[in-house]
Amino acid sequence: MRRGGTISFSFPPFTGWVRRIVIACTAIYLLQLILESAFRISFRPAEELLALIPVFVMRGEVWQLVTYSLLHAGFGHLFFNMLTLWFIGSYLERDWGPRRFIECYLFCVVGAALVTIAVAYTHFLGMSPRTATVGASGGIFGLLMAFGILYADQEMFLFPLPFSIKAKYLVGIWIVVAIVGVFSPTQDGVANFAHLGGLLFGFLFVKFLPRRGLTYTASEQYFGARNWYYRWKRRRAARKFEVYMRQHDRKVNFDEHGNYIPPDDDKKNGGSKSGWVN
């Protein structure tokens, strides 16, 4: 993605994880409509299973930290969330690649859920840990924060509005809206804390997490630990073999890595320094 100039949000690409998330959220919402309107089947049990309800999470239903982002409270809620995800997410996914994009999105979704749970248990402004939270807004607000940091001075033309605005100002407006929503009696304060949580974790992802992504770092640490374990096993085996050979009046030598060091006679006859090489 080219930085500088103006971005038009009229027809962004609709591919990758952005498309998968939009399709999943839309399909679940349509399923809810069909069950409730056509078959008169309540969707309430599924909501209690998938929505973010802090007391349920604390008793072990940890999948709600992610699944709540797939549910939406109404058509307007779904439409504006998916529209924002399409506009912002498409550019980030094209710039970052699919792996880092989905890592950021899920990191912000889970982070927003954790903030919501923590605030709900404080009972701040009358909030309750039994209140359900739904929507992808936490992840989307995290993407907005990431976009505002990475492309702070990028001017965006917000179709169909006849003016452009810098990314950092757009993010600032959304932060103010989220904060006002927390204290507004006409808004769901718990949900707006999820927005703030998403913004916080979007900031943390861009500023403090490895640029190559969480999965790459985790795999590097895993293989590093595995290689250390194998080297330790080889050194241990070498020490045990030295003890065994001394018990049979024979002497063998290994270096600090557990590699065999041949006798001087073997070196003179063309032998290498070490018969076993890592």
C-alpha positions in Angstrom: 0.0 0.0 0.0 1.4 3.4 -1.0 1.8 5.9 1.8 1.2 9.5 0.9 -1.4 11.0 -1.4 -5.1 10.3 -0.8 -6.9 7.1 -0.3 -10.4 6.7 -1.7 -12.6 4.4 0.3 -15.1 4.0 -2.5 -14.3 0.4 -3.8 -11.5 -1.3 -1.7 -10.6 -4.9 -2.5 -12.8 -7.5 -0.9 -10.6 -10.5 -0.4 -8.8 -12.6 2.2 -9.6 -12.5 5.9 -11.8 -9.4 5.4 -14.1 -11.3 3.1 -14.2 -14.4 5.4 -15.1 -12.3 8.5 -17.8 -10.3 6.6 -19.3 -13.5 5.2 -19.2 -15.3 8.6 -20.9 -12.4 10.5 -23.5 -11.9 7.7 -24.3 -15.6 7.5 -24.8 -15.8 11.3 -27.1 -12.7 11.3 -29.1 -14.1 8.3 -29.4 -17.5 10.1 -30.7 -15.6 13.2 -33.3 -13.8 11.0 -34.5 -17.0 9.3 -34.8 -18.9 12.5 -36.7 -16.2 14.4 -38.8 -14.9 11.5 -39.6 -17.9 9.4 -39.5 -20.8 11.9 -40.2 -18.9 15.2 -37.2 -20.5 16.8 -35.5 -18.4 19.4 -31.8 -17.6 18.9 -31.4 -16.9 22.6 -29.6 -20.1 23.5 -27.0 -19.5 20.8 -26.5 -15.9 22.0 -25.9 -17.1 25.5 -23.4 -19.6 24.2 -21.5 -17.3 21.8 -22.0 -13.8 23.2 -19.4 -12.3 25.7 -20.9 -12.8 29.1 -18.2 -12.2 31.8 -19.6 -14.6 34.4 -19.8 -17.4 31.8 -16.2 -16.7 30.6 -15.0 -16.8 34.2 -16.5 -20.2 34.7 -14.7 -21.6 31.7 -16.5 -20.6 28.5 -13.4 -19.0 27.1 -14.4 -19.3 23.5 -16.7 -16.3 24.0 -13.5 -14.1 24.0 -13.7 -14.6 20.2 -17.1 -15.7 19.2 -18.9 -12.6 20.5 -17.4 -10.8 17.6 -19.4 -12.9 15.1 -22.8 -11.8 16.6 -24.5 -8.4 16.0 -27.5 -6.8 17.6 -29.3 -5.6 14.4 -28.9 -4.8 10.8 -27.4 -1.3 11.4 -24.9 -2.7 13.9 -23.8 -5.3 11.3 -23.8 -3.0 8.3 -21.6 -0.3 9.7 -19.2 -2.7 11.4 -18.8 -4.7 8.2 -18.5 -1.6 6.1 -15.7 -0.2 8.3 -14.0 -3.5 8.4 -14.1 -3.6 4.6 -12.8 -0.1 4.2 -10.0 -0.2 6.8 -9.2 -3.9 6.9 -8.7 -4.3 3.2 -5.9 -1.8 3.1 -4.2 -3.2 6.2 -4.4 -6.8 4.9 -3.0 -5.8 1.5 -0.2 -4.0 3.3 0.6 -6.5 6.1 -0.4 -9.7 4.5 -3.1 -12.1 5.7 -1.2 -13.6 8.7 -0.3 -10.4 10.4 -3.7 -8.9 9.7 -5.7 -11.7 11.3 -3.3 -11.7 14.2 -4.0 -8.0 14.8 -7.7 -8.4 14.5 -7.9 -11.4 16.9 -5.5 -9.7 19.3 -7.8 -6.7 19.4 -11.0 -8.8 19.6 -9.6 -10.8 22.6 -8.1 -7.6 24.2 -11.4 -5.8 23.9 -13.2 -8.7 25.6 -10.7 -8.8 28.5 -11.1 -5.1 29.1 -14.9 -5.5 29.0 -14.7 -8.3 31.6 -12.4 -6.3 33.9 -14.6 -3.2 33.8 -17.8 -5.2 34.2 -16.6 -6.7 37.5 -15.8 -3.2 38.8 -19.6 -2.4 38.4 -18.5 1.0 37.1 -21.5 3.1 36.1 -23.7 0.2 37.1 -22.2 -2.3 34.7 -22.8 -5.9 35.4 -20.8 -9.1 34.6 -24.0 -10.7 33.5 -24.5 -8.2 30.6 -23.9 -9.7 27.2 -21.7 -8.0 24.6 -21.8 -8.7 20.9 -20.2 -7.2 17.8 -16.9 -7.0 15.9 -16.4 -3.4 17.0 -13.5 -4.2 19.4 -11.4 -5.7 16.6 -12.5 -3.0 14.1 -11.5 -0.2 16.5 -8.2 -1.9 17.0 -7.7 -1.9 13.2 -8.6 1.8 13.2 -6.0 2.5 15.8 -3.4 0.6 13.8 -4.3 2.4 10.6 -4.1 5.8 12.4 -0.6 5.1 13.7 0.8 3.6 10.5 -0.7 6.1 8.2 -1.1 9.1 10.5 -0.8 11.8 7.8 -2.5 9.7 5.1 -5.4 11.7 3.7 -8.5 9.6 3.1 -11.5 10.5 0.9 -14.5 9.2 2.7 -17.0 8.3 -0.1 -19.6 9.7 -0.5 -18.6 12.6 1.7 -17.1 15.5 -0.4 -14.0 16.0 1.7 -10.8 14.1 2.9 -9.4 13.7 6.4 -6.1 12.5 7.8 -6.1 9.1 9.3 -4.9 10.4 12.7 -7.8 12.8 12.9 -10.3 10.1 12.0 -9.0 7.9 14.8 -9.2 10.8 17.2 -12.8 11.3 16.3 -13.6 7.7 17.0 -11.8 7.8 20.3 -13.9 10.8 21.4 -17.1 9.0 20.2 -16.2 5.9 22.2 -15.4 7.9 25.4 -18.6 9.9 25.1 -20.6 6.7 24.5 -19.3 5.2 27.8 -20.9 8.0 29.8 -24.0 8.5 27.7 -27.1 7.1 29.3 -28.6 6.3 25.9 -25.7 4.0 24.9 -24.5 0.6 26.1 -21.5 1.5 28.2 -20.2 -2.0 28.3 -20.0 -2.2 24.5 -18.3 1.2 24.4 -15.6 -0.1 26.8 -15.1 -2.9 24.3 -14.4 -0.1 21.7 -11.9 1.5 24.0 -10.3 -1.9 24.7 -9.9 -2.5 21.0 -8.2 0.9 20.6 -5.8 0.1 23.4 -4.9 -3.3 22.0 -4.5 -1.9 18.5 -2.0 0.6 19.9 -0.1 -2.2 21.8 0.0 -4.4 18.7 1.6 -1.8 16.5 3.9 -0.3 19.1 5.2 -3.3 21.1 4.5 -6.6 19.3 7.1 -8.1 16.8 6.8 -6.8 13.3 7.0 -10.3 11.9 3.9 -11.3 13.9 3.0 -13.4 16.8 2.9 -16.8 15.1 6.4 -16.2 13.6 7.8 -15.2 17.0 6.2 -18.2 18.7 7.5 -20.6 16.1 11.0 -19.1 16.4 10.9 -19.5 20.2 9.6 -23.1 19.8 12.3 -24.2 17.4 15.0 -22.4 19.5 13.8 -24.2 22.6 13.7 -27.5 20.8 17.2 -27.1 19.4 18.5 -26.1 22.8 17.0 -29.3 24.2 18.6 -31.5 21.5 22.0 -29.9 22.1 21.6 -30.4 25.8 20.8 -34.1 25.2 23.9 -34.5 23.0 26.2 -32.9 25.6 24.7 -35.1 28.3 25.1 -38.2 26.2 28.7 -37.3 25.5 29.5 -36.9 29.2 27.9 -40.3 29.9 29.9 -41.9 27.2 33.2 -40.4 28.5 32.4 -41.9 31.9 31.6 -45.3 30.4 34.8 -45.4 28.4 36.9 -44.4 31.4 35.4 -47.3 33.3 36.8 -49.5 30.5 40.3 -47.8 30.7 39.8 -45.9 27.4 39.8 -42.2 27.0 37.6 -40.2 24.6 37.2 -36.4 24.3 34.2 -34.2 23.4 34.1 -30.5 23.0 31.7 -28.1 24.8 29.0 -28.8 22.1 29.2 -32.6 22.5 31.2 -33.1 19.3 33.7 -36.0 19.3 37.4 -34.9 19.3 39.5 -37.6 17.6 43.0 -38.4 19.0 46.0 -36.6 17.6 47.1 -39.7 15.7 43.8 -39.6 13.7 44.4 -35.9 12.9 47.9 -36.7 11.5 46.4 -39.3 9.3 44.0 -36.8 7.7 41.2 -37.0 10.3 39.0 -34.0 10.9 38.9 -32.1 14.2 35.5 -33.6 15.0 33.9 -36.8 13.8 30.4 -35.6 14.8 29.4 -32.2 13.5 26.3 -30.3 14.5 
